[in-house]
């Protein structure tokens, strides 16, 4: 196996990294790999705990892809056992457990989405159920024997919950040991994770030492801040860009990235070189943001779809045009009162917002247009006919009132 020069590998690996424990060991491991022709085994554990992934999840996947492109062996470890347990990282309360069926269904959708970033077919895919489902109760006791409660409580989230008097389940304390044992089973040279995973990754190093293995290199990536500019990207917070979003929606969401976060998004979510990033950021912010949105969209939908998204965005926002496709929603007769429906209720029925009360807030806030004209009265009635509703810059719907 032929690898790029060590310094070139280190340059690629360092990009965007938050923690690297430690670079001296990594350099030595890369030198050994080059001398022997044997690729490093690079592990990323993924718990399929939900059906969809967003751009925040892809940050560490892209780093695994970096190792893959350098010629090393990417290991996607599906946490089929740990997902049922639930990773307590960053949680302020015990997370509900999942059934085996839920985990399997999530895994099915994850594989397709992970494949949009990583060459999943050439990656080594494993499941930690391979070993955990064969372990006896005494095997589990042995796993916990070498780690103290005091060490586990050093974990930031546990420490906060303990001091606050919040309950901590024993099974949550076992999770870092399970993740660490995965590294022992896989004989991982490197493990990747988000910055919130550093504790778990370091447990892996310790367990490998205990088993006479070389301790893995721990690399963490920053947590991607969401579109609100403050919280980490999260579907529950609505500040996310989904990997499955349609091209025009993905492009539009990227155009909402706060200016101060563009450098992070370029570094963590695109393949733009450092030189190209600097060149874009010293120019006009809008030009940089359009290129960011184009690059992200092209990465998941291809260059043609990204170009079409740019053209549609220009038409909508520079020339006051409309999207190429606008969903038509038929208002059912049982939603009418005396043959009419309020604007607020129509917004909810069209899917532009989730409830009548949210629709009222949108209207009173001045963010709603009806047939191109601003509407101020949330109880304005819509009678029989077809209407174009718009909220903000990206949400459109046509509603038909019978």
C-alpha atoms as a printed R data frame, in Angstrom:
    type eleno elety resid chain resno       x       y       z
1   ATOM     1    CA   UNK     A     1   0.000   0.000   0.000
2   ATOM     2    CA   UNK     A     2   1.348   3.433  -0.976
3   ATOM     3    CA   UNK     A     3   0.465   6.368   1.264
4   ATOM     4    CA   UNK     A     4   1.014  10.114   0.785
5   ATOM     5    CA   UNK     A     5   4.006  11.650   2.618
6   ATOM     6    CA   UNK     A     6   3.610  11.861   6.414
7   ATOM     7    CA   UNK     A     7   3.454  15.654   6.482
8   ATOM     8    CA   UNK     A     8   0.735  15.668   3.822
9   ATOM     9    CA   UNK     A     9  -1.259  13.116   5.822
10  ATOM    10    CA   UNK     A    10  -0.882  15.179   8.987
11  ATOM    11    CA   UNK     A    11  -2.007  18.322   7.164
12  ATOM    12    CA   UNK     A    12  -5.206  16.616   6.015
13  ATOM    13    CA   UNK     A    13  -5.849  15.007   9.394
14  ATOM    14    CA   UNK     A    14  -5.269  18.228  11.373
15  ATOM    15    CA   UNK     A    15  -7.809  20.251   9.363
16  ATOM    16    CA   UNK     A    16 -10.684  21.357  11.551
17  ATOM    17    CA   UNK     A    17  -9.669  19.079  14.449
18  ATOM    18    CA   UNK     A    18 -10.449  20.148  18.025
19  ATOM    19    CA   UNK     A    19  -8.537  17.500  20.048
20  ATOM    20    CA   UNK     A    20  -5.714  15.208  18.945
21  ATOM    21    CA   UNK     A    21  -4.379  12.860  21.648
22  ATOM    22    CA   UNK     A    22  -1.701  12.882  20.680
23  ATOM    23    CA   UNK     A    23   0.029  14.044  17.519
24  ATOM    24    CA   UNK     A    24   3.416  12.568  18.432
25  ATOM    25    CA   UNK     A    25   1.863   9.110  18.769
26  ATOM    26    CA   UNK     A    26  -0.099   9.623  15.563
27  ATOM    27    CA   UNK     A    27   3.054  10.532  13.645
28  ATOM    28    CA   UNK     A    28   4.784   7.398  14.904
29  ATOM    29    CA   UNK     A    29   1.759   5.267  13.983
30  ATOM    30    CA   UNK     A    30   1.701   6.791  10.479
31  ATOM    31    CA   UNK     A    31   5.433   6.097  10.062
32  ATOM    32    CA   UNK     A    32   4.902   2.466  11.069
33  ATOM    33    CA   UNK     A    33   1.982   2.223   8.662
34  ATOM    34    CA   UNK     A    34   4.041   3.599   5.793
35  ATOM    35    CA   UNK     A    35   6.961   1.269   6.550
36  ATOM    36    CA   UNK     A    36   4.773  -1.842   6.742
37  ATOM    37    CA   UNK     A    37   2.254  -0.890   4.076
38  ATOM    38    CA   UNK     A    38  -0.506  -1.690   6.563
39  ATOM    39    CA   UNK     A    39  -3.316   0.893   6.793
40  ATOM    40    CA   UNK     A    40  -4.366   2.314  10.135
41  ATOM    41    CA   UNK     A    41  -7.676   1.067  11.503
42  ATOM    42    CA   UNK     A    42  -9.817   4.185  12.038
43  ATOM    43    CA   UNK     A    43 -12.997   3.713  14.039
44  ATOM    44    CA   UNK     A    44 -16.162   5.776  14.137
45  ATOM    45    CA   UNK     A    45 -18.981   4.486  16.292
46  ATOM    46    CA   UNK     A    46 -22.493   5.412  15.168
47  ATOM    47    CA   UNK     A    47 -25.510   4.714  17.329
48  ATOM    48    CA   UNK     A    48 -28.565   4.591  15.024
49  ATOM    49    CA   UNK     A    49 -30.726   6.329  17.628
50  ATOM    50    CA   UNK     A    50 -32.855   8.363  15.169
51  ATOM    51    CA   UNK     A    51 -33.877   7.930  11.512
52  ATOM    52    CA   UNK     A    52 -32.146  10.953   9.968
53  ATOM    53    CA   UNK     A    53 -28.816  12.730  10.050
54  ATOM    54    CA   UNK     A    54 -28.039  16.396   9.461
55  ATOM    55    CA   UNK     A    55 -24.986  18.410   8.486
56  ATOM    56    CA   UNK     A    56 -23.734  18.396  12.082
57  ATOM    57    CA   UNK     A    57 -23.447  14.592  11.991
58  ATOM    58    CA   UNK     A    58 -21.396  14.725   8.798
59  ATOM    59    CA   UNK     A    59 -18.500  16.673  10.347
60  ATOM    60    CA   UNK     A    60 -16.892  13.596  11.891
61  ATOM    61    CA   UNK     A    61 -17.937  11.437   8.904
62  ATOM    62    CA   UNK     A    62 -15.948  13.762   6.655
63  ATOM    63    CA   UNK     A    63 -12.883  13.266   8.846
64  ATOM    64    CA   UNK     A    64 -13.314   9.494   8.524
65  ATOM    65    CA   UNK     A    65 -13.512  10.046   4.760
66  ATOM    66    CA   UNK     A    66 -10.201  11.968   4.960
67  ATOM    67    CA   UNK     A    67  -8.534   8.884   6.444
68  ATOM    68    CA   UNK     A    68 -10.193   6.729   3.783
69  ATOM    69    CA   UNK     A    69  -8.835   8.942   0.998
70  ATOM    70    CA   UNK     A    70  -5.356   8.746   2.558
71  ATOM    71    CA   UNK     A    71  -5.491   4.961   2.159
72  ATOM    72    CA   UNK     A    72  -6.412   3.903   5.691
73  ATOM    73    CA   UNK     A    73  -9.209   1.543   6.738
74  ATOM    74    CA   UNK     A    74 -12.406   3.284   7.837
75  ATOM    75    CA   UNK     A    75 -14.436   1.256  10.323
76  ATOM    76    CA   UNK     A    76 -18.087   2.180  10.695
77  ATOM    77    CA   UNK     A    77 -19.121   0.555  13.944
78  ATOM    78    CA   UNK     A    78 -22.881   0.370  14.190
79  ATOM    79    CA   UNK     A    79 -23.818   0.595  17.857
80  ATOM    80    CA   UNK     A    80 -26.649  -1.899  17.648
81  ATOM    81    CA   UNK     A    81 -26.210  -2.670  21.357
82  ATOM    82    CA   UNK     A    82 -25.153   0.745  22.644
83  ATOM    83    CA   UNK     A    83 -28.016   2.459  20.772
84  ATOM    84    CA   UNK     A    84 -30.502   0.461  22.832
85  ATOM    85    CA   UNK     A    85 -28.719   1.643  25.956
86  ATOM    86    CA   UNK     A    86 -28.502   5.311  24.970
87  ATOM    87    CA   UNK     A    87 -25.407   7.532  25.087
88  ATOM    88    CA   UNK     A    88 -25.704   9.904  28.078
89  ATOM    89    CA   UNK     A    89 -23.300  12.426  26.500
90  ATOM    90    CA   UNK     A    90 -24.610  15.944  26.979
91  ATOM    91    CA   UNK     A    91 -27.876  14.719  28.455
92  ATOM    92    CA   UNK     A    92 -29.315  16.230  31.641
93  ATOM    93    CA   UNK     A    93 -31.604  13.273  32.215
94  ATOM    94    CA   UNK     A    94 -31.693   9.557  31.491
95  ATOM    95    CA   UNK     A    95 -32.429   8.923  27.841
96  ATOM    96    CA   UNK     A    96 -35.250   6.516  26.967
97  ATOM    97    CA   UNK     A    97 -34.044   3.184  25.604
98  ATOM    98    CA   UNK     A    98 -34.852   1.938  22.114
99  ATOM    99    CA   UNK     A    99 -36.096  -1.457  20.989
100 ATOM   100    CA   UNK     A   100 -34.020  -3.693  18.735
101 ATOM   101    CA   UNK     A   101 -36.563  -3.128  15.938
102 ATOM   102    CA   UNK     A   102 -36.257   0.662  16.227
103 ATOM   103    CA   UNK     A   103 -32.460   0.455  16.096
104 ATOM   104    CA   UNK     A   104 -32.540  -1.792  13.004
105 ATOM   105    CA   UNK     A   105 -34.916   0.517  11.146
106 ATOM   106    CA   UNK     A   106 -32.792   3.567  12.008
107 ATOM   107    CA   UNK     A   107 -29.670   1.726  10.888
108 ATOM   108    CA   UNK     A   108 -31.260   0.986   7.511
109 ATOM   109    CA   UNK     A   109 -31.872   4.689   6.811
110 ATOM   110    CA   UNK     A   110 -28.508   5.711   8.288
111 ATOM   111    CA   UNK     A   111 -26.527   3.497   5.897
112 ATOM   112    CA   UNK     A   112 -27.958   5.304   2.876
113 ATOM   113    CA   UNK     A   113 -27.295   8.745   4.366
114 ATOM   114    CA   UNK     A   114 -23.784   7.924   5.595
115 ATOM   115    CA   UNK     A   115 -23.084   6.731   2.044
116 ATOM   116    CA   UNK     A   116 -23.642  10.276   0.794
117 ATOM   117    CA   UNK     A   117 -20.420  11.279   2.591
118 ATOM   118    CA   UNK     A   118 -18.323   8.125   2.876
119 ATOM   119    CA   UNK     A   119 -17.565   5.348   0.391
120 ATOM   120    CA   UNK     A   120 -19.543   3.005   2.599
121 ATOM   121    CA   UNK     A   121 -19.129  -0.022   0.297
122 ATOM   122    CA   UNK     A   122 -15.356  -0.085   0.776
123 ATOM   123    CA   UNK     A   123 -15.523   0.641   4.508
124 ATOM   124    CA   UNK     A   124 -15.387  -2.080   7.131
125 ATOM   125    CA   UNK     A   125 -18.832  -2.222   8.733
126 ATOM   126    CA   UNK     A   126 -19.264  -3.949  12.078
127 ATOM   127    CA   UNK     A   127 -21.888  -4.104  14.821
128 ATOM   128    CA   UNK     A   128 -21.033  -4.122  18.511
129 ATOM   129    CA   UNK     A   129 -23.817  -6.627  19.024
130 ATOM   130    CA   UNK     A   130 -21.264  -9.124  17.673
131 ATOM   131    CA   UNK     A   131 -19.585  -9.218  21.072
132 ATOM   132    CA   UNK     A   132 -21.980  -7.655  23.560
133 ATOM   133    CA   UNK     A   133 -24.810 -10.040  22.751
134 ATOM   134    CA   UNK     A   134 -22.488 -12.964  23.505
135 ATOM   135    CA   UNK     A   135 -21.227 -11.632  26.837
136 ATOM   136    CA   UNK     A   136 -22.381 -13.196  30.085
137 ATOM   137    CA   UNK     A   137 -23.320 -11.206  33.158
138 ATOM   138    CA   UNK     A   138 -19.916 -12.014  34.700
139 ATOM   139    CA   UNK     A   139 -18.210 -10.742  31.521
140 ATOM   140    CA   UNK     A   140 -19.990  -7.435  32.095
141 ATOM   141    CA   UNK     A   141 -18.853  -7.362  35.710
142 ATOM   142    CA   UNK     A   142 -15.281  -7.966  34.559
143 ATOM   143    CA   UNK     A   143 -15.582  -5.056  32.102
144 ATOM   144    CA   UNK     A   144 -16.542  -2.687  34.914
145 ATOM   145    CA   UNK     A   145 -13.964  -3.987  37.391
146 ATOM   146    CA   UNK     A   146 -11.087  -1.835  36.226
147 ATOM   147    CA   UNK     A   147 -12.876   1.506  36.356
148 ATOM   148    CA   UNK     A   148 -13.974   3.422  39.446
149 ATOM   149    CA   UNK     A   149 -17.164   5.393  40.015
150 ATOM   150    CA   UNK     A   150 -14.989   8.419  40.825
151 ATOM   151    CA   UNK     A   151 -13.394   8.246  37.366
152 ATOM   152    CA   UNK     A   152 -16.773   7.920  35.646
153 ATOM   153    CA   UNK     A   153 -18.094  10.926  37.596
154 ATOM   154    CA   UNK     A   154 -15.241  13.014  36.193
155 ATOM   155    CA   UNK     A   155 -17.297  13.159  33.032
156 ATOM   156    CA   UNK     A   156 -18.682  16.677  32.758
157 ATOM   157    CA   UNK     A   157 -22.344  15.743  32.222
158 ATOM   158    CA   UNK     A   158 -22.324  13.218  35.080
159 ATOM   159    CA   UNK     A   159 -20.605  15.650  37.437
160 ATOM   160    CA   UNK     A   160 -23.205  18.349  36.775
161 ATOM   161    CA   UNK     A   161 -26.121  15.974  37.205
162 ATOM   162    CA   UNK     A   162 -24.650  14.498  40.396
163 ATOM   163    CA   UNK     A   163 -24.132  17.923  41.967
164 ATOM   164    CA   UNK     A   164 -27.639  18.979  40.924
165 ATOM   165    CA   UNK     A   165 -29.154  15.891  42.522
166 ATOM   166    CA   UNK     A   166 -30.355  14.591  39.152
167 ATOM   167    CA   UNK     A   167 -30.706  10.803  38.871
168 ATOM   168    CA   UNK     A   168 -27.961   8.896  37.054
169 ATOM   169    CA   UNK     A   169 -28.758   5.344  36.080
170 ATOM   170    CA   UNK     A   170 -26.050   2.695  36.514
171 ATOM   171    CA   UNK     A   171 -26.457   1.633  32.880
172 ATOM   172    CA   UNK     A   172 -25.454   5.149  31.785
173 ATOM   173    CA   UNK     A   173 -22.175   4.777  33.657
174 ATOM   174    CA   UNK     A   174 -21.509   1.562  31.755
175 ATOM   175    CA   UNK     A   175 -21.855   3.240  28.352
176 ATOM   176    CA   UNK     A   176 -18.301   4.730  28.194
177 ATOM   177    CA   UNK     A   177 -16.900   1.295  29.089
178 ATOM   178    CA   UNK     A   178 -18.902  -0.325  26.306
179 ATOM   179    CA   UNK     A   179 -17.644   2.246  23.796
180 ATOM   180    CA   UNK     A   180 -14.099   1.732  25.038
181 ATOM   181    CA   UNK     A   181 -14.441  -2.056  24.781
182 ATOM   182    CA   UNK     A   182 -15.472  -1.634  21.146
183 ATOM   183    CA   UNK     A   183 -11.973  -0.270  20.480
184 ATOM   184    CA   UNK     A   184 -10.438  -3.328  22.141
185 ATOM   185    CA   UNK     A   185 -12.490  -5.697  19.973
186 ATOM   186    CA   UNK     A   186 -11.636  -3.782  16.793
187 ATOM   187    CA   UNK     A   187  -7.981  -3.136  17.742
188 ATOM   188    CA   UNK     A   188  -8.510   0.452  16.630
189 ATOM   189    CA   UNK     A   189  -5.484   2.636  15.892
190 ATOM   190    CA   UNK     A   190  -7.576   5.815  15.807
191 ATOM   191    CA   UNK     A   191 -11.045   6.683  17.083
192 ATOM   192    CA   UNK     A   192 -13.039   9.696  15.935
193 ATOM   193    CA   UNK     A   193 -15.841  11.588  17.664
194 ATOM   194    CA   UNK     A   194 -17.260  14.990  18.495
195 ATOM   195    CA   UNK     A   195 -15.708  17.101  21.250
196 ATOM   196    CA   UNK     A   196 -18.419  15.827  23.597
197 ATOM   197    CA   UNK     A   197 -17.058  12.294  23.062
198 ATOM   198    CA   UNK     A   198 -13.487  12.880  24.278
199 ATOM   199    CA   UNK     A   199 -14.094  11.199  27.643
200 ATOM   200    CA   UNK     A   200 -15.435   8.043  25.972
201 ATOM   201    CA   UNK     A   201 -12.558   7.967  23.499
202 ATOM   202    CA   UNK     A   202 -10.019   8.251  26.326
203 ATOM   203    CA   UNK     A   203 -11.678   5.340  28.133
204 ATOM   204    CA   UNK     A   204 -10.933   3.308  25.026
205 ATOM   205    CA   UNK     A   205  -7.239   4.142  25.320
206 ATOM   206    CA   UNK     A   206  -7.195   2.954  28.910
207 ATOM   207    CA   UNK     A   207  -9.019  -0.300  28.205
208 ATOM   208    CA   UNK     A   208  -6.687  -1.047  25.289
209 ATOM   209    CA   UNK     A   209  -3.657  -0.563  27.557
210 ATOM   210    CA   UNK     A   210  -5.265  -2.914  30.065
211 ATOM   211    CA   UNK     A   211  -5.556  -5.559  27.324
212 ATOM   212    CA   UNK     A   212  -1.972  -5.108  26.149
213 ATOM   213    CA   UNK     A   213  -2.869  -3.214  22.977
214 ATOM   214    CA   UNK     A   214  -1.383   0.027  21.721
215 ATOM   215    CA   UNK     A   215  -3.689   2.838  22.929
216 ATOM   216    CA   UNK     A   216  -5.707   4.421  20.143
217 ATOM   217    CA   UNK     A   217  -5.192   7.979  18.936
218 ATOM   218    CA   UNK     A   218  -8.209  10.106  19.925
219 ATOM   219    CA   UNK     A   219  -9.389  12.763  17.485
220 ATOM   220    CA   UNK     A   220 -12.415  14.964  18.086
221 ATOM   221    CA   UNK     A   221 -14.179  17.380  15.774
222 ATOM   222    CA   UNK     A   222 -16.010  20.581  16.773
223 ATOM   223    CA   UNK     A   223 -19.759  20.551  17.258
224 ATOM   224    CA   UNK     A   224 -21.413  22.392  14.361
225 ATOM   225    CA   UNK     A   225 -23.502  25.346  15.531
226 ATOM   226    CA   UNK     A   226 -26.969  25.472  13.979
227 ATOM   227    CA   UNK     A   227 -28.688  28.115  11.890
228 ATOM   228    CA   UNK     A   228 -29.734  30.057  15.001
229 ATOM   229    CA   UNK     A   229 -26.060  30.867  15.589
230 ATOM   230    CA   UNK     A   230 -26.079  29.786  19.230
231 ATOM   231    CA   UNK     A   231 -27.149  26.174  19.834
232 ATOM   232    CA   UNK     A   232 -25.589  23.063  18.317
233 ATOM   233    CA   UNK     A   233 -27.340  21.847  15.187
234 ATOM   234    CA   UNK     A   234 -30.348  19.796  16.212
235 ATOM   235    CA   UNK     A   235 -33.504  18.582  14.530
236 ATOM   236    CA   UNK     A   236 -35.489  19.150  17.723
237 ATOM   237    CA   UNK     A   237 -34.406  22.820  17.762
238 ATOM   238    CA   UNK     A   238 -35.264  23.284  14.086
239 ATOM   239    CA   UNK     A   239 -31.853  24.854  13.367
240 ATOM   240    CA   UNK     A   240 -30.595  22.045  11.145
241 ATOM   241    CA   UNK     A   241 -29.746  21.319   7.508
242 ATOM   242    CA   UNK     A   242 -30.810  17.759   6.760
243 ATOM   243    CA   UNK     A   243 -28.789  15.456   4.532
244 ATOM   244    CA   UNK     A   244 -32.095  14.430   2.944
245 ATOM   245    CA   UNK     A   245 -33.314  18.001   2.382
246 ATOM   246    CA   UNK     A   246 -34.225  18.770  -1.220
247 ATOM   247    CA   UNK     A   247 -31.591  20.751  -3.119
248 ATOM   248    CA   UNK     A   248 -33.458  24.057  -3.069
249 ATOM   249    CA   UNK     A   249 -34.265  23.696   0.645
250 ATOM   250    CA   UNK     A   250 -30.668  22.794   1.473
251 ATOM   251    CA   UNK     A   251 -29.420  25.789  -0.515
252 ATOM   252    CA   UNK     A   252 -31.924  28.140   1.122
253 ATOM   253    CA   UNK     A   253 -31.026  26.945   4.614
254 ATOM   254    CA   UNK     A   254 -27.315  27.401   3.903
255 ATOM   255    CA   UNK     A   255 -28.059  30.987   2.900
256 ATOM   256    CA   UNK     A   256 -29.367  31.436   6.472
257 ATOM   257    CA   UNK     A   257 -26.005  30.542   8.048
258 ATOM   258    CA   UNK     A   258 -24.884  33.525  10.181
259 ATOM   259    CA   UNK     A   259 -21.946  35.385   8.630
260 ATOM   260    CA   UNK     A   260 -19.721  34.752  11.643
261 ATOM   261    CA   UNK     A   261 -20.098  30.972  11.218
262 ATOM   262    CA   UNK     A   262 -19.162  30.794   7.549
263 ATOM   263    CA   UNK     A   263 -15.524  29.899   8.212
264 ATOM   264    CA   UNK     A   264 -16.605  26.949  10.367
265 ATOM   265    CA   UNK     A   265 -19.095  25.740   7.777
266 ATOM   266    CA   UNK     A   266 -16.558  26.009   4.947
267 ATOM   267    CA   UNK     A   267 -13.975  24.100   7.019
268 ATOM   268    CA   UNK     A   268 -16.233  21.444   8.516
269 ATOM   269    CA   UNK     A   269 -18.860  20.922   5.806
270 ATOM   270    CA   UNK     A   270 -17.047  21.445   2.468
271 ATOM   271    CA   UNK     A   271 -13.857  20.464   0.677
272 ATOM   272    CA   UNK     A   272 -12.819  24.072   0.036
273 ATOM   273    CA   UNK     A   273  -9.072  24.580   0.478
274 ATOM   274    CA   UNK     A   274  -7.832  26.935   3.183
275 ATOM   275    CA   UNK     A   275  -6.655  29.307   0.457
276 ATOM   276    CA   UNK     A   276 -10.077  29.306  -1.217
277 ATOM   277    CA   UNK     A   277 -11.806  29.921   2.117
278 ATOM   278    CA   UNK     A   278  -9.610  32.936   2.837
279 ATOM   279    CA   UNK     A   279 -10.209  34.274  -0.660
280 ATOM   280    CA   UNK     A   280 -13.987  34.022  -0.239
281 ATOM   281    CA   UNK     A   281 -14.125  35.451   3.282
282 ATOM   282    CA   UNK     A   282 -12.234  38.625   2.404
283 ATOM   283    CA   UNK     A   283 -14.805  39.350  -0.298
284 ATOM   284    CA   UNK     A   284 -18.479  40.232  -0.033
285 ATOM   285    CA   UNK     A   285 -20.289  38.054   2.566
286 ATOM   286    CA   UNK     A   286 -23.171  37.338   0.187
287 ATOM   287    CA   UNK     A   287 -20.822  36.035  -2.510
288 ATOM   288    CA   UNK     A   288 -19.142  33.788   0.053
289 ATOM   289    CA   UNK     A   289 -22.465  32.512   1.350
290 ATOM   290    CA   UNK     A   290 -23.768  31.675  -2.121
291 ATOM   291    CA   UNK     A   291 -20.592  29.668  -2.766
292 ATOM   292    CA   UNK     A   292 -20.947  27.931   0.610
293 ATOM   293    CA   UNK     A   293 -24.558  27.018  -0.186
294 ATOM   294    CA   UNK     A   294 -23.607  25.864  -3.686
295 ATOM   295    CA   UNK     A   295 -20.763  23.654  -2.430
296 ATOM   296    CA   UNK     A   296 -22.839  22.023   0.310
297 ATOM   297    CA   UNK     A   297 -25.768  21.411  -2.037
298 ATOM   298    CA   UNK     A   298 -23.525  20.024  -4.781
299 ATOM   299    CA   UNK     A   299 -21.974  17.627  -2.271
300 ATOM   300    CA   UNK     A   300 -25.323  15.901  -1.693
301 ATOM   301    CA   UNK     A   301 -27.263  16.546  -4.920
302 ATOM   302    CA   UNK     A   302 -24.645  17.116  -7.624
303 ATOM   303    CA   UNK     A   303 -23.445  20.182  -9.540
304 ATOM   304    CA   UNK     A   304 -26.504  20.455 -11.793
305 ATOM   305    CA   UNK     A   305 -28.985  20.478  -8.915
306 ATOM   306    CA   UNK     A   306 -26.826  23.010  -7.070
307 ATOM   307    CA   UNK     A   307 -26.692  25.270 -10.155
308 ATOM   308    CA   UNK     A   308 -30.488  25.063 -10.476
309 ATOM   309    CA   UNK     A   309 -30.830  25.961  -6.789
310 ATOM   310    CA   UNK     A   310 -28.606  29.018  -7.297
311 ATOM   311    CA   UNK     A   311 -30.687  30.111 -10.307
312 ATOM   312    CA   UNK     A   312 -33.964  29.648  -8.447
313 ATOM   313    CA   UNK     A   313 -32.663  31.503  -5.424
314 ATOM   314    CA   UNK     A   314 -31.572  34.407  -7.630
315 ATOM   315    CA   UNK     A   315 -34.945  34.512  -9.327
316 ATOM   316    CA   UNK     A   316 -36.842  34.446  -6.043
317 ATOM   317    CA   UNK     A   317 -34.812  36.914  -4.064
318 ATOM   318    CA   UNK     A   318 -33.113  39.159  -6.584
319 ATOM   319    CA   UNK     A   319 -35.959  39.338  -9.071
320 ATOM   320    CA   UNK     A   320 -38.916  38.723  -6.769
321 ATOM   321    CA   UNK     A   321 -39.854  35.465  -8.518
322 ATOM   322    CA   UNK     A   322 -41.504  32.326  -7.151
323 ATOM   323    CA   UNK     A   323 -40.172  28.782  -6.717
324 ATOM   324    CA   UNK     A   324 -40.515  26.421  -9.668
325 ATOM   325    CA   UNK     A   325 -42.764  24.151  -7.652
326 ATOM   326    CA   UNK     A   326 -45.210  25.209  -4.954
327 ATOM   327    CA   UNK     A   327 -47.269  22.622  -3.111
328 ATOM   328    CA   UNK     A   328 -51.040  22.927  -3.528
329 ATOM   329    CA   UNK     A   329 -53.021  22.149  -0.379
330 ATOM   330    CA   UNK     A   330 -56.739  21.426  -0.516
331 ATOM   331    CA   UNK     A   331 -58.526  22.732   2.579
332 ATOM   332    CA   UNK     A   332 -61.073  20.147   3.680
333 ATOM   333    CA   UNK     A   333 -64.661  21.263   4.188
334 ATOM   334    CA   UNK     A   334 -64.640  20.295   7.875
335 ATOM   335    CA   UNK     A   335 -61.973  22.986   8.506
336 ATOM   336    CA   UNK     A   336 -64.292  25.762   7.287
337 ATOM   337    CA   UNK     A   337 -66.663  27.877   9.307
338 ATOM   338    CA   UNK     A   338 -69.479  29.369   7.319
339 ATOM   339    CA   UNK     A   339 -67.557  28.521   4.161
340 ATOM   340    CA   UNK     A   340 -64.339  30.321   5.139
341 ATOM   341    CA   UNK     A   341 -61.049  29.813   6.974
342 ATOM   342    CA   UNK     A   342 -58.797  32.337   8.704
343 ATOM   343    CA   UNK     A   343 -55.348  33.145   7.340
344 ATOM   344    CA   UNK     A   344 -53.775  31.816  10.550
345 ATOM   345    CA   UNK     A   345 -55.594  28.495  10.228
346 ATOM   346    CA   UNK     A   346 -54.739  28.271   6.512
347 ATOM   347    CA   UNK     A   347 -51.040  28.682   7.353
348 ATOM   348    CA   UNK     A   348 -51.293  25.743   9.747
349 ATOM   349    CA   UNK     A   349 -53.265  23.582   7.315
350 ATOM   350    CA   UNK     A   350 -50.761  24.278   4.540
351 ATOM   351    CA   UNK     A   351 -47.837  23.111   6.703
352 ATOM   352    CA   UNK     A   352 -46.138  26.503   6.717
353 ATOM   353    CA   UNK     A   353 -46.450  26.456  10.498
354 ATOM   354    CA   UNK     A   354 -47.469  23.884  13.082
355 ATOM   355    CA   UNK     A   355 -50.519  25.470  14.718
356 ATOM   356    CA   UNK     A   356 -53.115  28.217  14.471
357 ATOM   357    CA   UNK     A   357 -51.444  30.078  17.329
358 ATOM   358    CA   UNK     A   358 -48.097  30.020  15.524
359 ATOM   359    CA   UNK     A   359 -49.896  31.242  12.401
360 ATOM   360    CA   UNK     A   360 -51.308  34.171  14.348
361 ATOM   361    CA   UNK     A   361 -47.835  35.073  15.616
362 ATOM   362    CA   UNK     A   362 -46.413  34.967  12.091
363 ATOM   363    CA   UNK     A   363 -49.132  37.269  10.772
364 ATOM   364    CA   UNK     A   364 -48.957  39.782  13.609
365 ATOM   365    CA   UNK     A   365 -45.165  39.779  13.279
366 ATOM   366    CA   UNK     A   366 -45.490  41.007   9.703
367 ATOM   367    CA   UNK     A   367 -43.886  37.990   8.086
368 ATOM   368    CA   UNK     A   368 -46.805  36.704   6.019
369 ATOM   369    CA   UNK     A   369 -47.927  37.610   2.489
370 ATOM   370    CA   UNK     A   370 -51.214  36.686   0.858
371 ATOM   371    CA   UNK     A   371 -51.087  36.746  -2.949
372 ATOM   372    CA   UNK     A   372 -47.963  38.885  -2.731
373 ATOM   373    CA   UNK     A   373 -49.382  41.462  -0.327
374 ATOM   374    CA   UNK     A   374 -48.544  41.729   3.379
375 ATOM   375    CA   UNK     A   375 -51.381  40.632   5.622
376 ATOM   376    CA   UNK     A   376 -51.754  42.004   9.161
377 ATOM   377    CA   UNK     A   377 -55.011  40.460  10.401
378 ATOM   378    CA   UNK     A   378 -54.624  36.781  11.440
379 ATOM   379    CA   UNK     A   379 -58.402  36.266  11.397
380 ATOM   380    CA   UNK     A   380 -58.850  37.631   7.884
381 ATOM   381    CA   UNK     A   381 -61.133  35.155   6.130
382 ATOM   382    CA   UNK     A   382 -60.368  33.226   2.976
383 ATOM   383    CA   UNK     A   383 -63.476  32.132   1.073
384 ATOM   384    CA   UNK     A   384 -63.788  29.850  -1.970
385 ATOM   385    CA   UNK     A   385 -60.789  30.161  -4.287
386 ATOM   386    CA   UNK     A   386 -57.019  29.596  -4.565
387 ATOM   387    CA   UNK     A   387 -54.520  31.683  -2.603
388 ATOM   388    CA   UNK     A   388 -50.741  31.981  -2.466
389 ATOM   389    CA   UNK     A   389 -49.377  32.082   1.081
390 ATOM   390    CA   UNK     A   390 -45.802  33.052   1.881
391 ATOM   391    CA   UNK     A   391 -43.986  33.156   5.215
392 ATOM   392    CA   UNK     A   392 -40.531  34.688   5.263
393 ATOM   393    CA   UNK     A   393 -38.274  34.135   2.278
394 ATOM   394    CA   UNK     A   394 -38.455  30.358   1.820
395 ATOM   395    CA   UNK     A   395 -41.900  29.050   2.746
396 ATOM   396    CA   UNK     A   396 -44.630  29.043   0.099
397 ATOM   397    CA   UNK     A   397 -47.914  27.188  -0.335
398 ATOM   398    CA   UNK     A   398 -51.008  27.457  -2.488
399 ATOM   399    CA   UNK     A   399 -54.253  26.746  -0.656
400 ATOM   400    CA   UNK     A   400 -57.552  25.924  -2.284
401 ATOM   401    CA   UNK     A   401 -60.673  26.736  -0.309
402 ATOM   402    CA   UNK     A   402 -63.712  24.750  -1.565
